[in-house]
Amino acid sequence: MKTALGLGLLCVLVGCSVPHDPTGGGELAITKHENGTTASRGYVMTNLESDEPIKVGDWVYFYADGQKYKQGSYCEGLMEGVWTFWHENGQKKGAGTYKNGKFEAVRSYWHKNGERIK
């Protein structure tokens, strides 16, 4: 766990844009829907100040039927980089960029039928 905390501190000091570590230095966390299917899968580490878990590294979220809902990365609990979203039918819905947890720009959008809008 000390290694995970050290890597998290490194992320704070030098930023999350240095070589991407899919785990973000954290430990695997999986949540489930009421029906037992995976709701989310990603990594968490303990916040030294609050002793609460924070999301780090790559995360993927799923609809209750198992289709992907969204996928992207967290740095110190904030959405970072490109995030991709899907419609419930499995067609890609959109992709956008986040910086320090704030939405920056839409990269692309698609209709439920798979036709690209932007």
C-alpha positions as CSV (number, residue, x, y, z in Angstrom):
1,M,0.0,0.0,0.0
2,K,3.0,2.3,0.7
3,T,3.9,1.9,-3.0
4,A,0.4,2.9,-4.1
5,L,0.5,6.0,-1.9
6,G,4.0,6.9,-3.2
7,L,2.8,6.6,-6.8
8,G,-0.2,8.8,-5.9
9,L,2.0,11.4,-4.4
10,L,4.2,11.3,-7.6
11,C,1.0,11.8,-9.7
12,V,0.2,15.0,-7.6
13,L,3.8,16.3,-7.9
14,V,4.4,15.7,-11.6
15,G,0.9,15.4,-13.0
16,C,-0.9,12.5,-14.5
17,S,0.4,13.0,-18.0
18,V,3.7,11.1,-17.4
19,P,3.7,7.5,-18.6
20,H,0.2,6.2,-18.2
21,D,-0.2,3.5,-15.5
22,P,-3.6,1.9,-16.0
23,T,-3.8,1.2,-12.3
24,G,-2.9,4.7,-11.2
25,G,-0.9,3.0,-8.4
26,G,-4.2,1.8,-6.9
27,E,-5.8,-1.4,-6.0
28,L,-8.6,-3.1,-8.1
29,A,-12.1,-2.2,-7.2
30,I,-15.3,-3.8,-8.7
31,T,-18.9,-2.8,-8.0
32,K,-21.9,-4.8,-9.0
33,H,-25.5,-4.1,-10.1
34,E,-28.4,-5.6,-8.1
35,N,-28.6,-8.3,-10.8
36,G,-25.0,-9.4,-10.0
37,T,-23.4,-8.1,-13.2
38,T,-20.4,-5.7,-13.0
39,A,-21.3,-2.1,-12.7
40,S,-17.8,-0.7,-12.7
41,R,-14.2,-1.8,-12.6
42,G,-11.2,0.4,-11.8
43,Y,-8.7,1.3,-9.2
44,V,-8.7,3.1,-5.9
45,M,-6.2,4.4,-3.5
46,T,-6.6,5.8,0.0
47,N,-6.6,9.6,0.3
48,L,-4.0,10.5,3.0
49,E,-6.0,13.4,4.3
50,S,-9.5,11.9,4.5
51,D,-8.6,8.2,4.7
52,E,-11.4,7.8,2.0
53,P,-10.8,5.8,-1.2
54,I,-10.4,7.9,-4.4
55,K,-10.5,6.7,-8.0
56,V,-7.3,6.5,-9.9
57,G,-6.2,5.0,-13.2
58,D,-8.5,3.4,-15.8
59,W,-12.2,2.8,-15.1
60,V,-14.9,1.2,-17.1
61,Y,-18.6,1.4,-16.3
62,F,-21.4,-1.0,-17.5
63,Y,-25.1,-1.0,-18.0
64,A,-26.9,-3.7,-16.0
65,D,-27.1,-5.9,-19.2
66,G,-23.2,-5.9,-19.4
67,Q,-22.9,-3.4,-22.2
68,K,-20.3,-0.7,-21.7
69,Y,-21.6,2.7,-20.5
70,K,-18.4,4.8,-20.2
71,Q,-14.7,4.4,-20.1
72,G,-11.8,6.7,-19.1
73,S,-9.2,7.6,-16.5
74,Y,-9.1,9.3,-13.2
75,C,-6.3,11.2,-11.6
76,E,-6.7,11.8,-7.8
77,G,-10.4,11.2,-8.1
78,L,-11.0,13.5,-11.1
79,M,-11.8,12.6,-14.7
80,E,-8.8,13.1,-16.9
81,G,-8.1,12.7,-20.6
82,V,-10.4,11.1,-23.2
83,W,-13.6,9.5,-22.0
84,T,-15.8,7.4,-24.3
85,F,-19.5,6.8,-23.8
86,W,-21.9,4.2,-25.3
87,H,-25.6,4.0,-25.9
88,E,-27.5,1.1,-24.2
89,N,-27.6,-0.7,-27.5
90,G,-23.8,-0.9,-27.6
91,Q,-23.3,1.8,-30.2
92,K,-20.7,4.4,-29.4
93,K,-22.5,7.6,-28.1
94,G,-19.6,10.1,-27.8
95,A,-16.1,10.9,-26.8
96,G,-14.9,14.0,-24.9
97,T,-11.9,15.3,-23.1
98,Y,-11.6,16.1,-19.4
99,K,-9.0,18.0,-17.5
100,N,-8.9,18.1,-13.7
101,G,-12.4,16.7,-13.6
102,K,-13.8,19.4,-15.9
103,F,-15.2,18.8,-19.3
104,E,-13.1,20.5,-22.0
105,A,-14.3,19.4,-25.5
106,V,-16.4,17.1,-27.4
107,R,-14.4,14.9,-29.8
108,S,-17.3,13.1,-31.5
109,Y,-20.9,12.1,-31.2
110,W,-23.0,9.3,-32.7
111,H,-26.7,8.5,-33.0
112,K,-28.0,5.3,-31.5
113,N,-28.0,3.8,-35.0
114,G,-24.2,4.3,-35.2
115,E,-24.3,7.3,-37.6
116,R,-21.7,9.9,-36.7
117,I,-23.1,13.3,-35.8
118,K,-19.9,15.3,-35.1
